[in-house]
Amino acid sequence: MNLNLRQAIIQRVQDKNDEELYGVIADSVGGEERLLPGLGVLFEIIWQHSEADLQNQMVHKLKEHLPH
């Protein structure tokens, strides 16, 4: 992913409050494929700033919901 894209996505959300950030995520999930890189950048930030136990919970939750 292009670093400029990361920076643009971060700039787009950096001054939003919790409710606005929730809206950005909710509107992007299940939306157009062009929104997926933005969710990826947001997830990257969450992942980088989460403790190992929360990372493990996220991996477990993902595994639970992947098709078998």
C-alpha positions as CSV (number, residue, x, y, z in Angstrom):
1,M,0.0,0.0,0.0
2,N,1.3,3.4,-0.9
3,L,2.5,5.5,2.0
4,N,0.6,8.5,0.6
5,L,-2.6,6.5,0.8
6,R,-2.0,5.7,4.4
7,Q,-1.3,9.3,5.2
8,A,-4.4,10.5,3.3
9,I,-6.6,8.0,5.2
10,I,-5.1,9.0,8.6
11,Q,-5.6,12.7,7.8
12,R,-9.2,12.0,6.9
13,V,-10.0,10.6,10.3
14,Q,-7.5,12.1,12.7
15,D,-9.8,14.9,14.0
16,K,-13.0,12.9,14.2
17,N,-14.6,12.1,17.6
18,D,-15.6,8.6,18.7
19,E,-19.0,8.8,17.1
20,E,-17.7,10.0,13.8
21,L,-15.0,7.3,13.8
22,Y,-17.7,4.7,14.5
23,G,-19.6,6.0,11.5
24,V,-16.6,5.9,9.2
25,I,-16.0,2.2,10.1
26,A,-19.7,1.2,10.0
27,D,-20.2,2.9,6.6
28,S,-17.1,1.2,5.2
29,V,-17.8,-2.4,6.5
30,G,-19.7,-4.3,3.8
31,G,-19.5,-1.3,1.5
32,E,-17.7,-0.8,-1.7
33,E,-14.4,-2.5,-2.3
34,R,-12.6,0.8,-2.8
35,L,-13.1,1.4,0.9
36,L,-11.2,-1.7,2.0
37,P,-7.8,-0.1,2.0
38,G,-9.1,2.5,4.4
39,L,-10.3,-0.2,6.8
40,G,-6.9,-1.9,6.4
41,V,-5.1,1.3,7.5
42,L,-7.5,1.7,10.5
43,F,-7.0,-2.0,11.5
44,E,-3.3,-1.6,11.2
45,I,-3.4,1.2,13.7
46,I,-5.6,-0.8,16.1
47,W,-3.3,-3.8,15.7
48,Q,-0.1,-1.9,16.4
49,H,-1.5,-0.3,19.5
50,S,-3.1,-3.4,21.0
51,E,-1.7,-5.7,23.6
52,A,-0.9,-9.3,22.7
53,D,-4.0,-10.7,24.5
54,L,-6.3,-8.4,22.5
55,Q,-4.5,-9.3,19.2
56,N,-5.1,-13.0,20.1
57,Q,-8.8,-12.2,20.7
58,M,-9.1,-10.5,17.3
59,V,-7.4,-13.5,15.6
60,H,-9.7,-15.9,17.4
61,K,-12.8,-13.9,16.4
62,L,-11.6,-13.8,12.8
63,K,-10.9,-17.5,12.8
64,E,-14.4,-18.2,14.2
65,H,-16.1,-16.4,11.4
66,L,-14.1,-17.6,8.4
67,P,-15.8,-20.1,6.2
68,H,-14.7,-23.7,6.8
